[in-house]
Structures are given as C-alpha cells and as structure tokens.
Amino acid sequence: MNSVREQIIQAIVARVEPVAVIHGATVVRQPLYLLDREDAPVLIIEVVSDRAESNRNDRVERALDWQLIAHWREGEFSAADKVIVDVHKSLMTDRTFGGLAQGLRERSCEWLREDVDAGGVEIPVGYTTFYRTRENDISVKG
C-alpha cells in the first residue's frame, strides 16, 4: 500500500489534470529535467517538503508543502494566471482530498527560479496539505 503522502499527491495530480486539459496543458510531477519553451504549456506539481509536526498517541501530524507552477510560453502571463485561478478553485472544493487529509492552506512560495528559458512564463503558487498517519505505519491514516 502507498503512503498517505503518496495517496495525497496522486489525489492532487488527479484534481489538477482535468483543469490542465481544459487549458491545453499537461501535468508534470517532480520533473527531473529542465523545462523549456517547447514543453509549455505545462503545470508542474513539485513537493517541497514533508515534515512531521507533532506526535501524540501513536498519531503523527504532518504537513506536506508543495507548489504548483504554471509554465507557459513567452508573454502568456494572462493564460498562466487563468489556469492558476481555475486550479485553485478546484483544489478548494474539497480540501481533504476525499478524506485523505485534514486540510489544505495556501502558503507563500518562492518566485525566484533559475532562468532556463528567458522567454518563458512561470507563475508559482504554494500550498500546505495537513494530514495524519500512524506512527508505526505511514500508509495508514491516523
């Protein structure tokens, strides 16, 4: 069985993909390669950190920090922003991802990225998903 973290990430991807299709984009999770203009438009889902915040009664409270990055072609700030708006609406319809998580909150994110393609557009938005697991089994909700 997958960890609760992986189940949540898969749920995030499943929530983002239909919105991406409407906007003519693809979804890429944790790319291990640099994206350039020819890859756009693409929505990148990037996990930043996963931390255990507290431990009580065999339950671990966790926080998964991740960001969504709209990577669009040169000058398409408006199109990239529209997809961010639509994804945000979709994510906020069920902040528990079907009961996998305790909640979802928007957070600050870093806008500075290495300039791979000076003509491209990247708009990031950061989120934290709060969830709980068992102390002795991270594949079981706590």
TORSETOR-635036 format. One record per atom (N, C-alpha, C): x, y, z; residue in three letters. Coordinates in steps of 0.2 Angstrom, whole numbers, plus 2048, in hexadecimal, padded with zeros to 3 digits. Layout:
% TORSETOR-635036
XYZALA;...
//
This chain:
% TORSETOR-635036
8047FA800MET;800800800MET;804806800MET;80280B7FCASN;8068127FCASN;805815803ASN;80A81A804SER;80A81E80ASER;804823809SER;80282680EVAL;7FC82B80EVAL;7FF83180AVAL;80583280BARG;808838807ARG;807837800ARG;8098317FDGLU;80982F7F6GLU;80182F7F4GLU;7FD82D7F8GLN;7F682D7F6GLN;7F38347F5GLN;7F68387FAILE;7F483F7F9ILE;7F78437F3ILE;7FD8417F1ILE;8008447EBILE;7FC8427E5ILE;7FB83B7E5GLN;7F78387DFGLN;7F083C7DFGLN;7ED83D7E5ALA;7E68417E5ALA;7E78487E2ALA;7ED84B7E4ILE;7EE8527E1ILE;7EF8527DAILE;7F384D7D7VAL;7F484C7D0VAL;7ED84B7CCVAL;7E98477CFALA;7E28457CDALA;7DE84B7CCALA;7DE8507D1ARG;7DA8567D2ARG;7DD85B7CDARG;7E385B7CBVAL;7E68607C7VAL;7E585E7C0VAL;7E68587BEGLU;7E68567B7GLU;7E08587B3GLU;7DA8577B5PRO;7D485A7B1PRO;7D48617B0PRO;7D78657B4VAL;7D786C7B3VAL;7DD86E7AEVAL;7E286A7AEALA;7E886B7AAALA;7E58697A3ALA;7E18647A2VAL;7DF86279BVAL;7DB868798VAL;7D686B79CILE;7D287079AILE;7D6876797ILE;7DC87779AHIS;7E087C798HIS;7E687A793HIS;7E5874791GLY;7EA87278CGLY;7F187078EGLY;7F186F795ALA;7F886E798ALA;7F986679AALA;7FF86479CTHR;80085E79FTHR;80285F7A6THR;8028597AAVAL;80485A7B1VAL;80A8567B1VAL;80F8597B5VAL;8168557B6VAL;8178557BDVAL;8188507C0ARG;81A84F7C7ARG;82184E7C9ARG;8248537CDGLN;82B8527CFGLN;8308517C9GLN;8308567C4PRO;8348547BEPRO;83B8547C0PRO;83F84F7BDLEU;84684F7BELEU;84A8527B9LEU;8478557B4TYR;84A8597AFTYR;8488607AFTYR;84C8647ABLEU;84A86B7ABLEU;84586C7A5LEU;8408707A6LEU;83A8717A1LEU;83C87779DLEU;83B877797ASP;83C87D792ASP;83587F78FASP;83688378BARG;830886787ARG;82C881783ARG;82F87C781GLU;82C87777DGLU;827872781GLU;829872787ASP;82586E78CASP;81E87178EASP;81E87878DALA;81887B790ALA;81287A78BALA;80C87B78DPRO;80A87C794PRO;80A876799PRO;80D87779FVAL;80D8717A3VAL;80C8747AAVAL;8098707AELEU;8088717B6LEU;80C86C7B9LEU;81186F7BDILE;81686B7C1ILE;81386A7C8ILE;8138647CBILE;8118637D2ILE;8188617D5ILE;81A8657DAGLU;8218647DDGLU;8208647E4GLU;82285E7E7VAL;82285D7EFVAL;8288617F1VAL;8278657F6VAL;82D8697F9VAL;82F8667FFVAL;82B863804SER;82D86080ASER;82785C80DSER;828858811ASP;823854815ASP;82685381CASP;823856821ARG;826856827ARG;82185482CARG;823850831ALA;81F84E837ALA;81F85483CALA;81985683EGLU;81985C842GLU;81885A849GLU;81485584BSER;813853852SER;81184B852SER;812848858ASN;811841858ASN;80D84085FASN;80783E85EARG;80383C864ARG;7FF836863ARG;7FF832869ASN;7FB82C869ASN;7FC827862ASN;802826860ASP;80382285AASP;800825854ASP;7FF82C854ARG;7FD83084EARG;80283584DARG;804836846VAL;80983B845VAL;805840840VAL;805847842GLU;80384C83EGLU;80884E839GLU;80684F833ARG;80B85082EARG;80985682AARG;80E859826ALA;80C85F822ALA;81085E81BALA;80D85D816LEU;81085C80FLEU;81086380CLEU;81686680BASP;81686C807ASP;81886A800ASP;81486D7FBTRP;81586C7F4TRP;8138737F0TRP;8158737EAGLN;8138797E6GLN;8118767DFGLN;80D87B7DDLEU;80A87A7D6LEU;80D87F7D2LEU;81087E7CCILE;8148837C8ILE;8108827C1ILE;80E8887BFALA;80B8887B8ALA;81188B7B4ALA;8138867AFHIS;8198887ABHIS;8168897A4HIS;81588F7A1TRP;81289179BTRP;817894796TRP;815895790ARG;81A89878BARG;81A89F78CARG;81F8A2789GLU;8218A9789GLU;81B8AE789GLU;81B8B278EGLY;8168B778EGLY;80F8B5790GLY;80E8AF792GLU;8078AC793GLU;8058AC79AGLU;8078B279EPHE;8058B37A5PHE;7FE8B27A6PHE;7FA8B57A2SER;7F28B47A3SER;7F08AD7A3SER;7F28AA79EALA;7F08A279DALA;7F289E7A3ALA;7F989F7A5ALA;7FB89C7ABALA;7F789E7B1ALA;7F68A47B2ASP;7F28A67B8ASP;7EB8A37B8ASP;7E88A27B2LYS;7E18A07B2LYS;7E18987B4LYS;7E68947B2VAL;7E688D7B4VAL;7E888D7BCVAL;7EC8917BEILE;7ED8917C6ILE;7E68937C9ILE;7E28977C7VAL;7DC8997CAVAL;7D78937CAVAL;7D788F7C4ASP;7D388A7C3ASP;7D58847C8ASP;7DB8837C8VAL;7DE87D7CCVAL;7DD87F7D4VAL;7DE8857D6HIS;7DD8877DCHIS;7D58857DEHIS;7D18877DALYS;7C98867DBLYS;7C887F7DCLYS;7CB87B7D8SER;7CA8737D8SER;7CD8707DFSER;7D38737E1LEU;7D68707E7LEU;7D28727EDLEU;7CF8787EDMET;7CB87A7F3MET;7C48777F3MET;7C28737EETHR;7BB8707EFTHR;7BB86B7F4THR;7C18677F5ASP;7C18627FAASP;7C88627FDASP;7C9866802ARG;7D0866805ARG;7D3860808ARG;7CF85B809THR;7D185580CTHR;7D384F807THR;7D2851801PHE;7D384C7FCPHE;7D08457FDPHE;7C98467FEGLY;7C58407FFGLY;7C783C806GLY;7C984080BGLY;7CA83E811GLY;7D183C813GLY;7D683C80ELEU;7DD83A80FLEU;7E083F813LEU;7DE846813ALA;7E284B817ALA;7DD84E81CALA;7E0852820GLN;7DD856825GLN;7DB85D822GLN;7DF85F81DGLY;7DD86681AGLY;7E3868816GLY;7E186E812LEU;7E687080DLEU;7E687880ELEU;7EC87B80EARG;7EC88280FARG;7F188580AARG;7F088A807GLU;7F588E803GLU;7FA891807GLU;800891804ARG;806893808ARG;80A897803ARG;80F89B806SER;81489F802SER;81889A7FESER;81A89C7F9CYS;81F8987F5CYS;82489D7F1CYS;82A8997EFGLU;82F89D7ECGLU;82E89E7E5GLU;82F8A47E3TRP;82E8A67DCTRP;8358A57D8TRP;83A8A67DBLEU;8418A67D8LEU;84389F7D6LEU;84489E7CFARG;8458977CDARG;84B8987C8ARG;84F8937C7GLU;8548947C2GLU;8528957BBGLU;85589A7B8ASP;85289C7B1ASP;8548977ACASP;8508927ABVAL;85288D7A6VAL;85089079FVAL;84A89379EASP;848896798ASP;84589D799ASP;8498A2797ALA;8478A9799ALA;8418AB796ALA;83E8A7791GLY;8388A978EGLY;8328A6791GLY;8338A1795GLY;82D89E798GLY;82A8A279EGLY;82489F7A0VAL;8208A27A5VAL;81F89D7ABVAL;82189E7B1GLU;82089A7B6GLU;81C89D7BCGLU;81689B7BEILE;81389E7C4ILE;8128987C9ILE;8158997CFPRO;8148947D4PRO;80F8967D9PRO;80C8917DCVAL;8088927E2VAL;80988C7E7VAL;80A88E7EDGLY;80C8897F2GLY;8068867F6GLY;8068807F8TYR;80187D7FDTYR;804879802TYR;800878808THR;80287380DTHR;7FC86F80ETHR;7FD86880DTHR;7F886480FTHR;7F9860815THR;7F586181APHE;7F685E821PHE;7F2857821PHE;7F6852824TYR;7F384B824TYR;7F684882ATYR;7F384282BARG;7F583E831ARG;7F6837830ARG;7FB834832THR;7FD82D832THR;7FE82A838THR;7FE823838ARG;80081F83EARG;80882083FARG;80A820845GLU;811820846GLU;81581A843GLU;812814844ASN;81680E841ASN;81480C83AASN;810810837ASP;80E80E830ASP;80B81482CASP;810817828ILE;80E81D824ILE;80981C81EILE;80781681DSER;802814818SER;7FB81481BSER;7FA815822VAL;7F4815825VAL;7F281C828VAL;7EC81F826LYS;7EA825829LYS;7EA825831LYS;7EB82A834GLY;7EB82A83BGLY;7E582D83FGLY;
//
